[in-house]
Amino acid sequence: MAGAQAGKSGSGKGGHHEEEILGKAYDSRLMRRLLRYLLPYRTTVLIASGAMIFHSLLQVVGPFLTKVAVDRYLVATERQPTFLDPFLSADPWTGLAQITGLYLLALAALFALEYAQTYTMQMVGQRAMYDLRMELFGHLHRLPVQFYDRNPVGRLLTRVTSDVDVLNEMFTSGVVAVFGDFFSLLFILVVMLQLSAPLALVTFAVLPLIALATSLFRRRVRDCYRRIRTAIARINAHLQEHVTGMSVVQLFNREQKSFAEFDEINRAHQRAFLDSIFAHSLFYPTIEVLSSVAIASILWYGGLRVAEGTLTIGIVVAFIQYAQRFFRPIQDLSEKYNILQGAMASSERIFKLLDTPVAIESPADAVVPAPETSQGGRIEFRDVWFAYNDDDWVLQDISLTIEPGETVAVVGHTGAGKTTLTSLPLRFYDVQQGQVLVDGVDVRRWDLTALRKRFGVVLQDPFLFAGTIESNIRLGTEHISQEDVEEAIEELRVGDFIRSLPGGYQEEVRERGTTLSVGQKQLISFARALAHNPQILILDEATSSVDTETEFRVREALGRMVGGRTSIIIAHRLSTIQRADRIVVLHKGRVREVGSHQELLAQRGIYWKLYQLQYKDQEVGVGGND
């Protein structure tokens, strides 16, 4: 698997670079694609949009009622008639009570509309993000193993978690709030121009300065946001690597160096955030000062017009309130810009993952050989050439046939291609040249589910899921009963190990099986393979992690496991190799020798050299137990 690891190694910097890409603050192509996730909930979205528009409309009611109260009852002056005049009493006490009631009614309506808008959009946002996460996770299930060889796990986790959360914030607080602010500004603008166009123009005189301040702020914050995203990506990568490898860090006394590296990355994140805070601390007071200048201009110009008798005090009071409500959304728009920009960047990364083609999937005319026509697990490699990267061939011109029920051991130096060879029948990868056939059918024509059901695999590094021992053996396969699980354990002669655990088969298994030894996890992997009753068995260094006593038990069980099954065994232990029907020697990606143990020793070739280097010292132990 050297080629796969090589593919992985080059992806770290690419991951950080990907986090730096911010893209546009608004991309219509991405937005159209995002809005498709709202289509199933369009009725709820329409309700929220209607609530938002009415909420924005009611924003102009309060200052208008204040204007009517001042001009009609508090300061009796000549004024323009309003649509409320026929409904208001001429008596000041009664009229003021009526206006107060209308004001309170408007506040209650604002509360109800804001509640409806917030609740519905939060609900829609969560449902849309649930759908998106499920689509992402389903797509990750379909992507081939080669994809995971080249993409760090931390980056994929970020796509499904953090990036989706950013989109949720856009749906619930970004886009809707921007439209709400737009309608609020529009309604306030119309009312201000209707009340007094000259005073409205004086109020808006500060808008060019606000636009300049917003532009400078946006540029500064954009750079800060890019640096923050990059720093977070580096923090995640560093934490994942060093927490996973903490035993190595402690073994080689690298705590201080690891801490220093993390301190540098964390400090870069802190500096980026402080720069962002500095930009915000300048921008908001600037907008506040400019809005105060606008209010001062209203008092100055409006006061002059009141003194001339061309304007009423109620209009000036209303303008002051409208100005305060007008500039508040402008302050918020800068924050919404950050949300929108982050959402566009996150959506671009998410859709890049979703658009990754599923290179290995069942064909439309997939073949599922019937049991009566099955060849019983025959595997054939025909002139197979395979490379992880371009023409860096890991396997070259492999031609090999494994007959049904035959046990074949594959040996060779590290990097010879042994694990790669066993991955091809499972169709974890597709070959560049040649064919791999199972039961006489090219694996590329098989239905993937049916193909992989025929295999049982035990790897050198066993993987267990959080759950129980029983659930890790069954892996959710419905036809495997409790009796099947117990039978598999007993056949391996390791039932005493399970019974020694406090919970027995229901013993809790934590993430990656941290509560169990490597050998115990390996035994559970054996039981898992046996319980699924595969037609073809692949053991990749499967006994390398068990102690000698357990190996003797497993070796006896292996004889029963491989009986009647086609088996491919990668092993360094002579006892396992000697029991194989044939031994295949791989060297630099090619099949160099094939034969039994004694036949290959007689040839005094590569296998004989491997035997001298690796196996000879084991012969005494093997002989003593045979």
Sequence and secondary structure as in RCSB ss.txt:
>XXXX:A:sequence
MAGAQAGKSGSGKGGHHEEEILGKAYDSRLMRRLLRYLLPYRTTVLIASGAMIFHSLLQVVGPFLTKVAVDRYLV
ATERQPTFLDPFLSADPWTGLAQITGLYLLALAALFALEYAQTYTMQMVGQRAMYDLRMELFGHLHRLPVQFYDR
NPVGRLLTRVTSDVDVLNEMFTSGVVAVFGDFFSLLFILVVMLQLSAPLALVTFAVLPLIALATSLFRRRVRDCY
RRIRTAIARINAHLQEHVTGMSVVQLFNREQKSFAEFDEINRAHQRAFLDSIFAHSLFYPTIEVLSSVAIASILW
YGGLRVAEGTLTIGIVVAFIQYAQRFFRPIQDLSEKYNILQGAMASSERIFKLLDTPVAIESPADAVVPAPETSQ
GGRIEFRDVWFAYNDDDWVLQDISLTIEPGETVAVVGHTGAGKTTLTSLPLRFYDVQQGQVLVDGVDVRRWDLTA
LRKRFGVVLQDPFLFAGTIESNIRLGTEHISQEDVEEAIEELRVGDFIRSLPGGYQEEVRERGTTLSVGQKQLIS
FARALAHNPQILILDEATSSVDTETEFRVREALGRMVGGRTSIIIAHRLSTIQRADRIVVLHKGRVREVGSHQEL
LAQRGIYWKLYQLQYKDQEVGVGGND
>XXXX:A:secstr
 HHHHHHHHTTHHHHHHHHH    S  HHHHHHHHGGGGGGHHHHHHHHHHHHHHHHHTTHHHHHHHHHIIIIIS
       TTGGGS SSHHHHHHHHHHHHHHHHHHHHHHHHHHHHHHHHHHHHHHHHHHHHHHHHHHHS HHHHHH
S HHHHHHIIIIIHHHHHHIIIIIHHHHHHHHHHHHHHHHHHHHH HHHHHHHGGGHHHHHHHHHHHHHHHHHHH
HHHHHHHHHHHHHHHHHHHTHHHHHHTT HHHHHHHHHHHHHHHHHHHHHHHHHHHHHHHHHHHHHHHHHHHHHH
HHHHHHHHTSS HHHHHHHHHHHHHHHHHHHHHHHHHHHHHHHHHHHHHHHHHHTS   S   TT B   GGG  
SS EEEEEEEEESSTT EEEEEEEEEE TT EEEEEESTTSSHHHHHHTTTTSS  SEEEEEETTEEGGGB HHH
HHHTEEEE SS    SEEHHHHHHTT TT  HHHHHHHHHHTT HHHHHTSTTGGG EE GGGTTS HHHHHHHH
HHHHHHT  SEEEEESTTTTS HHHHHHHHHHHHHHHTTSEEEEE S HHHHHTSSEEEEEETTEEEEEE HHHH
HHHTSHHHHHIIIIIGGGHHHHHHH 
